Amino acid sequence: MMFKLFKTLLISLLALGIILPAAAQNTPEVTPDDGNVLGDCTRLLAADRPIETGPTAPTVRIVQPTTDAVYGSTVTIQIQTNNYDVNANGQHWHLWVDGTLTGMVYQPTAIIDLTPGTHTVCVSLGNSQHADIGMPDGIRLTVKPAQAGIPTATLAVDRAAAQVQPEGQISSGQIALLLGGGLLAAVGGWWFGNRMPKAKKK
């Protein structure tokens, strides 16, 4: 009798041990922001480079969106810089989403499309040689599918004015600079060639 009771109790405990973890796995869990997004971005971007600091160091800050905000699938990323002019002499900023480089931006605002879920966005300043400089900034945001009655953020600018270019693709300003430099080199070569004394034919 005692053996049957012990056996029944053991089976019940085993079943409970199986059911509870399964139920926990199927229960949605909301993970709050750990407040260390900036640390994640710094580790991502500063693995092999020194970071300049001090009052004259270039800095970047994400001003839109705000941390832990809820957005639709289209998100506007807007930055603010100090001691750094974006789009001057090829200067730009790099955009990272969930640890992957999305591209480079030559204006203060970028528009990106994100899948539903929680995402980490990092930004860093890039010079004309495409090297990351200065301290990065980062935010964590949640993207939810559009639902009736739930407002989501609207685009602050037109998508055409907030493009993200793949890394390695040059901007229109850089194209003009290259064309101008090539034309100048061609004219200089022609002028120099005409100035050189020509060898006399025998």
N, C-alpha and C positions, 0 to 999 in steps of 0.2 A: 504493500500500500504506500509506504513512504517512498519507495523507489519510483512508483508511477507518478507520485506528486512531484518529486524532484525532477523527473524527466519532463513533465508538463511545464514546470516552472522554467527549466533550462531552455526548452523550445520557445517559450514565450519571450524570454529575454533575448534569444538569438534573433527572433523575428523582429523584435523592437529595435535591435541594433542595426538591422538591415533597413527597416522602413524609415527610421529617423534620418540617417544620412541621405537616403534617396529623396526624402521630402525636402531636406535642406538644400539639395542641389537644384531642385525645381522651384525654389522660392526666390523671387527676384531680390537682389540685394543692392542697395544704393550706397556707393562708396563716396564719402565726402572728400572734398579737396584737402589734401594733406598739408597745403601751404608751402610746399617745397617745389613748385613748378620751376621757379627760377634756378634752383639748384640742379634740377634735371637738365635744363637747357644749358647751363654752364658746363656740366659734365659732358654733354653731347658735343658742344662746340669747342671746348677748350682743352681737349685731350692732348693736342700736339702743338699748342701755340701759346705764347705769353699774352696776357690781357693787360692792356694799358689802363692805368688808373690815375686819379688826380683831377684837379679842377679843369684842366684843359683837355682831358680825354674825351673822345667822341662817345656819346651815349644814345641809346634808343629806348623808347618806352611805348608799349601798346596802350593806346587810349580807347580803342574800340575793337572788339567787344570787351565787356568786363568779365572778370573771373567768375566762373560758375553760372553764367547766364545761359538761358535756354533759347535756342535759335532754330529756325527752319534749316533746310539743307543748303541754302545759299547764305554765306556768311561774309560780312565786310570786315577786313582787318585794316585798321588805321594806326599809323605810328606817329610818334613825335620825336625829333632828334635834337641834340645839343652838340655844338661844336662840329657839326657835320651837315653839309648841304647835299641832299639827295638829287641825283641827276646832274651834278656838277662834275665835269671831267670824268664821266663814266662811273661816278659813285652811285651806289644802289644799296638795297638791303635784301637779305636772303630770308626765305620763308620755309620753315620746317613744320611738318605735320606728323605727329606720332613718330618722331625720330627719323623721318625721311625728308630729304630736301625736295621741296615742291618746285622751287624756281627762284628767280630773282625779280625784283620790282624796282622800277625807276621813277616811281611817284609815291606819295605818302600813303596811298590807299590801294588795297588789293581785294579782289573778290574771288572767293574759292567755293567749291561745292564739296560738301562733306556728307558721308553716310550717317545714318542714325547711330547714336551712341556718344560716349564721352571721348573727347579728343584733347591732346596736348599740342598747343601751337607755340613755336619758338621763332623769334626773329633775331637777326644779327646784321650789323652793318657790313657792307662789302666794298672794298676799294676797286680801282680800275683794273687790278690784276685778279679780281674775284676772290681775294683772301678775306676771311672774316676778321674783323677788328673790333676792339672794345668789348664791353660787357653785353651779353644778350639779354633779352627779356622774354617772358613766357606767360601764358595763361592756360587754364583748363576750362573747356566749355562743353555743354551737352547739346546734341542735335536730336530733335524729335521730328517724326513725320508730321506734316500739316494735318491738323484736326479741327473740325468745326468748333467754334467757340473758344479756341485757344490762340491768342494773338502771338505772332512771332515777329522778330525784328525785320524791318524793311530796309532795302538797299539805300545807302546814303548818296551814292554816286552811280553813274552809268557804268555798266560792265566794261564798255570799250575804253573807258578812261581809267580803269583799274586792273589792267592785265598783268598776269604773272607769266614771265617768259622762262622757258626751260633754260637751265644752266648751260652756258656755251653759246646761246643765241644772242646776238648783239642787238642793241637798240638802234632806233633811227638816227639818234645823235652820233652814235659810234660809227654807223655806216657813212654819214656825211663826213665825219672826221677822216675815215679811211679813204673815201673818194677824193677829198680835198688834198690829203697827203700824197695820194698816188698821182693826182694831176700835177701837183707842185713838183714831184720828183721827175715826172715826164718832161715838163717844161724846162726844169733845171738841166736835165740830161741833154735836151735838144740844144739849149743855149750853150752849154759847156762844149758840146761837140762841134758847134759852129765856130766857137772861139779858138779851138785848137788848130794850129797850123797843119794844113794838109800836106802829105808827102807828095813830092813831085814825081811824075811819071818819067821813066827813063826811055 
